[in-house]
């Protein structure tokens, strides 16, 4: 074997110091000593594939530190024995259902004492970090005297995604160690950075390969490692006049991404730094109260709920994906992006179309996407190599999964299937990306209807995580299981739905968008309508969303759903048909309700006197979504209320801090929602009639 192969193999194996005894005294840690008298403390949480900090783990950590203080080794290396990384953060299970801030503050106080103890140890401490080092894990590393990152490590504070800010001393230690502007920005956005960036910021002292870890540790313990030191600029930026000025700028920035009334965490963190940034002890102390108060807010509890919804949906995917080669038919906006996403996630993909131009366009868009999401040129090249143009559809014969993404016309799809079916290999799955045609209608011409499933992706494919996995009465359960596993394998969240017009997400979104058109008909300004939805917490208003989706698609889906559900949906205004006939289709044509420039809606020229949105406007847009979700549960289209909430959050961006449309109704009170819907029905018509499912909704 040549040395490079040996090196590569050596890098896969973690350098964990001397071999520990099998039956050491600790449950979650292993402790050994090397020839230099350095103690190697290996973090290895019992019964878990990743290290997280739970109350019992932190308590045991305290006992280990006490033992080390009395044994006085020459140095202490803290390292994870898990392949997945250093420490992935706190154990979020312990945050669920917190209602009393005092109890949270007591618990966090106990954890603080342990991290403070680590920082105060009079022995050189070195954190050796590979893989993920997030949240509480990064806070443990910050309390060590030096930090060595293994190439490929990722650092970050994702707490803001849970409606919290870091709570184990991160705000104080991080803003003192590196430029506080950079530190605050990372904590406010939840972004992760790689080992090299961490080195340039001064977060880590060195970046090493696995095979050099022992030498790097020696250097750190015996004082030969040049440590990153905070510079004079940090002192200036942490001084009180600078903090006041910078904090107000941070608040303005934060307001754009996360409005204060819905997301208190970023503002609590900015307040904490502005008030106490110059005094580490005071900041550590104030942080405990601030963290505890955030933990019990509805925002944090709902975002924690969303965190677990994502975990639950990942579990639905199961494992055991059998799909290696995907063939996509139709290189339009959706088909091309699905093909690119699958190739980016390691699948072999062939992409077919009637003409070469759309395929070329799709490959160009794929190159742009890979450039954004991949770090290395070699990764981009490999992903593009996996995406193969296939004008003649040769890929059909070998594909494990065929995804049809041609325009929404029943005859066209059936014609495509007639040519496909004889060429597919046995056991291959035929999936349609239809958003509007029920699978019952599509399967009528198939010889093997049991292999047809729906895989409904959402636009933009690279951003929205949901895929509806649609079954019909004759679906083969084994094929459905494989389809769910495939969705998990491409890092997407599957929602099993029974075939029915609009499935779940489009059926729930259509009344939201059509109601907005009716409001336009009533001469309400489009900016006011969009502002009403944003005030509730939607990522974008229904008018802008209609432009994004394409007015032609809105019209098709609206017509199809109205043909099935009749007056349960708002009427489609005649002027919408005229707009589509004129080719004003929204973003893709450059003009819809808004004029679009460089992929953004132009909202300039709006008069500041635009009327403020009313509560009634918000209810007209939002409550029909909850109403449809209850109907979908009652009809058995989706069988789990939690999954409905997850689907709406991950498929449409429905206000995550509300925990989903059903959770919102539960929080507001189902009786209140029903009476609000009845009042709207009296005033605006039968489309607001509460669904019968509310009677049994818990």
Protein Blocks (a to p, Z undefined) as FASTA:
>chain_A
ZZklmmmmmmmpccebjaddfblcbfkbccdddfkopacdddddehiabdcddfklmmmm
mmmmmmmmmnopabdcdddfbfkbmbebjcfklmgopabfklmmmmmmmmmmmmmmmmmp
cbdcddddehjdehjlmmmmmmpmbdcddehiacddfklmnopacfehmmmmmmmmmcfk
lmmmmmmnopacdfklmmmnomambdcdfklmmmmmmmmmnopaccddddfklmmmmpmk
lmmmmmmmmmmmmmmmmgfklmmmlmmmmmmmmmmmmmmklmmmmmmmmmmmmmmpmklm
mmmmmmmmmmmmmmmnoghiabfbdcdehjafklmmmmmmmmmnopacddddfbfklmmm
mmmmmmmmmmmmpmbfklmmmmmmmpccdfkommmmmpcbdcddbdfdfklmmmmmmmmm
mmpcehiacddfbfkbcfklmmmmpmblmlpccddddddfklmmbdcddddfklcfklmm
mmmmmmmmnopacddddddehilmmmmmmmmmmmmmmmmmnopafklmmmmmmmnopabd
fklmmmmnopklmmmmmmmmmmmnmmmbccddfklmmmmmnopnbjmnopafbcceehia
cfehiafklccddfklmmmmmmmmmmmmmmmmmnomaccfklmmmmmmmmnopafknopa
klmmmmnopklmmmmmmmmmmmnojklpccfklmmpZZ
